[in-house]
Amino acid sequence: MSDNSLNGGLVSSAYNQALEVIASVEPRVAAATRQELADQRASLKLIASENYASPAVLLTMGTWFSDKYAEGTVGHRFYAGCQNVDTVESLAAEHARELFGAEYAYVQPHSGIDANLTAYWAILAHRVEGPWLTDAGVKNMNDLSEADWEKLRAALGNQRLLGMSLDAGGHLTHGFRPNISGKMFHQNQYGTDPATGLVDYDALRAKAKEFKPLILVAGYSAYPRRVNFAKMREIADEVGATLMVDMAHFAGLVAGKVFTGDEDPVPHAHVVTSTSHKSLRGPRGGFILATEEYAPSVDRGCPMVLGGPLSHVMAAKAVAFAEARTPEFQTYAQNIADNAQTLAEGLMKRGTKLVTDGTDNHIVLLDVSSFGLTGRQAESALLDAGVVTNRNSVPADPNGAWYTSGIRVGTPALTSRGFGADEFDAVADLIVEVLQNTQAGTTSAGAPSKASYVLGDGVADKVRARSAELLDKHPLYPGLDLA
Ligand SMILES: *Cc1c(COP(=O)(O)O)cnc(C)c1O
């Protein structure tokens, strides 16, 4: 965890003093903040979307940049006195462009969802609004009559979006009804091959040809395999779609050059969206990369979708992206992928069924139905034993999206702590130990339950003791001692 083990004394005194300042106003917040560190240090964090940002990234977020309004873009703000925000926003964008080899980077989105909503409206503005205004002979939107506005709204709405289905590993923001993307777009989904669990590009091409989407969305939150983005672009081009890749989950593997060539979305997509806090290990936030063609529309994220940017988080993005440009980060990213292999092999050799029978990214998706459990039961039993995971649908999940049949685990966080092959093999053993010793429970009326479970006597304590050994060997934020 080289880039997380800055001068321990310096980091300790920074946090001890900060906590003292906080405690002088609301001691319960200071206490909860201390407890959160203790809890994170003591748990086996396998949530695939979480990580541990460096002290430099975390400290950057706690400053007076938070106090500044800076709506607009660098050099073109709706507020006075934004010269220092301009500096950090420019730095973050420059690092992002260099890191990912992108033509343009927009670092204002506050989260992954904001980045996607901003990107969708940018694509609509570029693909629909612009041509529509030209066709209607309108130079200035202020000249639109009410009747014209009606027509423009109709033209913008009901556009077709094709994304990966939720149970194949897609994300809510890729056109699912509970999310605004499923309401603003006429959406359709592509899935995975039922036999292999892999994206079936031929089926996807056939569906795209039939559906003719304006936007083809690639990217996932729970797919344990790499995607061929060159092929995705070919399909998008064949049907005249804009290819948007949401790399929220795997941005760290792109930044660390584990995904290159056809697996690197940046050279192939028109627009790439991302979070900065998952495998990329930055502050909680989002960002967008785009080609020159789409840049002017993306640049209007504020005021189209966003208000004032979080300047303190943009500053922290600049720090995190600078970290990600180092050779150490490339080693980290390769370790994430290598560790996922070890974890998957460790689970399979102990009899666990995995979706796609393995992984080649940072995600491992267990099908826990072979243990006679739902994802909900497995998640709860693992948590009792201090193993933090999340339940997740598997393709064509018979238990639906609430109870599910899967458990999703990922390697970015524990790899940041320095876990390697031996530790991840031990983690596989701990997971299987819990699942083998958990039985599905019954309802109070004696019927089979999808939620209740019985964990064997002493299993939780035994697993906790064994994970404590692993965690003690690889401390989180080594050298950071709270008084
Ligand atoms: C996590 C995730 C998001 C949402 O990110 P938030 O920062 O939680 O809004 C969007 N898309 C994908 C694919 C994700 O995995």
The ligand as a Tripos MOL2 file, in Angstrom:
@<TRIPOS>MOLECULE
LIG
   15    15     1     0     0
SMALL
NO_CHARGES

@<TRIPOS>ATOM
      1 C1        -21.4670    2.5390   -9.0600 C.3       1 LIG1
      2 C2        -21.9630    2.7210  -10.4480 C.ar      1 LIG1
      3 C3        -22.6280    3.9040  -10.8150 C.ar      1 LIG1
      4 C4        -23.1030    4.9280   -9.7990 C.3       1 LIG1
      5 O1        -22.1550    5.5810   -9.1080 O.3       1 LIG1
      6 P1        -22.5860    6.5120   -7.8530 P.3       1 LIG1
      7 O2        -21.3530    7.3140   -7.6020 O.co2     1 LIG1
      8 O3        -22.9690    5.5940   -6.7700 O.co2     1 LIG1
      9 O4        -23.7090    7.3720   -8.3040 O.co2     1 LIG1
     10 C5        -22.9800    4.0680  -12.1400 C.ar      1 LIG1
     11 N1        -22.6880    3.1320  -13.0660 N.ar      1 LIG1
     12 C6        -22.0700    1.9750  -12.7400 C.ar      1 LIG1
     13 C7        -21.7840    0.9810  -13.8180 C.3       1 LIG1
     14 C8        -21.6940    1.7350  -11.4300 C.ar      1 LIG1
     15 O5        -21.1150    0.5710  -11.1160 O.3       1 LIG1
@<TRIPOS>BOND
     1     1     2 1
     2     2     3 ar
     3     2    14 ar
     4     3     4 1
     5     3    10 ar
     6     4     5 1
     7     5     6 1
     8     6     7 2
     9     6     8 1
    10     6     9 1
    11    10    11 ar
    12    11    12 ar
    13    12    13 1
    14    12    14 ar
    15    14    15 1
@<TRIPOS>SUBSTRUCTURE
     1 LIG1         1 GROUP 0 **** ****
